[in-house]
Amino acid sequence: MSKLKLDLHDIYNKGWKIDQALEDVINEAVERRIDIVEIIPGKGSGQLKKKVIRFLDQKHIKKKYHRVDKDSKNFGRLFVRFKH
């Protein structure tokens, strides 16, 4: 199983960079037929995680992946799963 990881800790306060990083990792997963993208918004206030979920809910992004799972053991982590 192939996996990509995106840690948003370094750019948590740069909105446009976050969107670009998310878009890049989703597109890379589609192109390379990756099964899972692990996104780490971190715990914090939960605002960054909400932003990530809003990004993933956009229609043009949503059609690229199969589903999103929240990590039950780690609140600061999401998994985006793909079906190829």
C-alpha positions as CSV (number, residue, x, y, z in Angstrom):
1,M,0.0,0.0,0.0
2,S,1.4,3.4,-1.0
3,K,1.1,6.5,1.2
4,L,1.9,10.2,1.1
5,K,2.2,12.4,4.1
6,L,1.5,16.1,4.4
7,D,2.5,17.8,7.7
8,L,1.0,21.3,7.9
9,H,2.8,22.4,11.1
10,D,5.3,24.6,9.2
11,I,2.6,26.6,7.2
12,Y,-0.3,26.6,9.6
13,N,-0.7,30.4,9.4
14,K,-0.3,30.8,5.7
15,G,-3.8,30.2,4.2
16,W,-2.9,30.2,0.5
17,K,0.1,27.9,1.1
18,I,-2.1,25.4,2.9
19,D,-4.6,25.2,0.0
20,Q,-1.7,24.9,-2.5
21,A,0.0,22.1,-0.5
22,L,-3.3,20.2,-0.1
23,E,-4.1,20.5,-3.8
24,D,-0.6,19.4,-4.7
25,V,-0.6,16.3,-2.5
26,I,-4.1,15.3,-3.7
27,N,-3.1,15.6,-7.4
28,E,0.2,13.7,-6.7
29,A,-1.8,10.9,-5.1
30,V,-4.1,10.7,-8.2
31,E,-1.2,10.8,-10.7
32,R,0.9,8.3,-8.8
33,R,-2.0,6.0,-7.8
34,I,-1.3,6.4,-4.1
35,D,-3.8,4.7,-1.8
36,I,-3.7,7.0,1.2
37,V,-2.7,10.6,2.0
38,E,-2.0,11.3,5.6
39,I,-2.7,14.9,6.5
40,I,-1.4,16.3,9.8
41,P,-3.0,19.6,10.7
42,G,-2.0,19.1,14.3
43,K,-4.2,19.4,17.4
44,G,-4.2,23.1,18.3
45,S,-7.6,24.9,18.3
46,G,-9.0,22.7,15.6
47,Q,-9.3,25.6,13.1
48,L,-6.7,24.2,10.7
49,K,-8.4,20.8,10.7
50,K,-11.7,22.5,9.9
51,K,-10.0,24.4,7.0
52,V,-8.6,21.1,5.7
53,I,-12.0,19.4,5.8
54,R,-13.6,22.4,4.1
55,F,-10.9,22.2,1.4
56,L,-11.5,18.4,0.9
57,D,-15.3,19.0,0.7
58,Q,-15.0,21.2,-2.4
59,K,-16.8,19.5,-5.3
60,H,-13.8,19.5,-7.7
61,I,-11.5,18.0,-5.0
62,K,-14.1,15.5,-3.6
63,K,-14.4,13.7,-6.9
64,K,-10.7,12.9,-6.8
65,Y,-10.8,10.7,-3.6
66,H,-12.9,8.0,-2.1
67,R,-13.3,9.0,1.5
68,V,-11.7,10.8,4.5
69,D,-11.1,9.0,7.8
70,K,-10.3,10.7,11.1
71,D,-7.7,9.0,13.2
72,S,-9.6,7.8,16.3
73,K,-6.3,7.7,18.4
74,N,-4.9,11.0,17.1
75,F,-7.2,14.0,16.8
76,G,-4.6,15.9,14.8
77,R,-4.5,13.5,11.8
78,L,-6.7,12.7,8.8
79,F,-6.5,10.0,6.2
80,V,-7.7,10.6,2.6
81,R,-8.3,7.3,0.9
82,F,-8.3,6.8,-2.9
83,K,-9.8,4.1,-5.2
84,H,-8.0,3.8,-8.5
